[in-house]
Amino acid sequence: MAGQGTPATALLAKRKVAHSTHPYDVSPDTPNYGALVAAALGVPPERVFKTLVTVVDGGLAVAVVPVTGELDLKALAAAVGGKRATLADRAAAERATGYVRGGISPLGQRKRLPTVLDSSALDFPTIYVSAGRRGLQLQLTPADLVALTGARTAPLAAG
C-alpha cells in the first residue's frame, strides 16, 4: 500500500514479518476512541491494543494494553523491575518514539524502550496495534510483536 509507510511498517517489511494494515477513520479526541477504532475495524475491542509511554523510576518504558481497559501502573512498574510508574507527558512520548499521540506504535520507535505487552494478547491469534500514524492499525501475531520489540508479557490491564 503506497503512501502508508511508517517506521513500523518499514520494520515489518524489512524483517519479512507477516502483517496487514487496516485504515480507519475515528477522531483521536473522541471519547471511547479505542472502542470506536475496534468497531470501525469490525473486531472485538479486546484484540485492539493501545501503546502508552510511561516513566518508570525516571526512565521511559512502553506498555501495550487492550483499548478496553486502563493501565495498572503498579503492575507495569513491577514488570520492568521498578517501583513507581506514571504516564509520560505527551512531548516526552512523542520525542522518544518519533510518533504523535494517537499514532504511537510499539514498533519502529526512535529509541528502543523497555516494552511490556499485556498477557491477554496471548489469547488471540493476532492483535491490532497502531501502525505509527493516526487512522492506521497493524494486525500481527503477539509472538511477532514480542520478538520485534523485545517485550516481556505481564498482566497490565486494570478494569
C-alpha positions, 0 to 999 in steps of 0.5 A: 500500500503506497503512501502508508509507510511508517517506521513500523511498517518499514520494520515489518517489511524489512524483517519479512514479518507477516502483517496487514494494515487496516485504515480507519477513520475515528477522531483521536479526541473522541471519547471511547476512541479505542472502542470506536477504532475496534468497531470501525475495524469490525473486531472485538475491542479486546484484540485492539491494543493501545501503546502508552509511554510511561516513566518508570523510576525516571526512565521511559518504558512502553506498555501495550494494553487492550483499548478496553481497559486502563493501565495498572501502573503498579503492575507495569512498574513491577514488570520492568523491575521498578517501583513507581510508574506514571504516564509520560507527558505527551512531548516526552512520548512523542520525542522518544518514539518519533510518533504523535499521540494517537499514532504511537506504535510499539514498533519502529520507535526512535529509541528502543524502550523497555516494552511490556505487552499485556498477557491477554494478547496471548489469547488471540491469534493476532492483535491490532496495534497502531501502525505509527500514524493516526487512522492506521492499525497493524494486525500481527501475531503477539509472538511477532510483536514480542520478538520485534520489540523485545517485550516481556508479557505481564498482566497490565490491564486494570478494569 
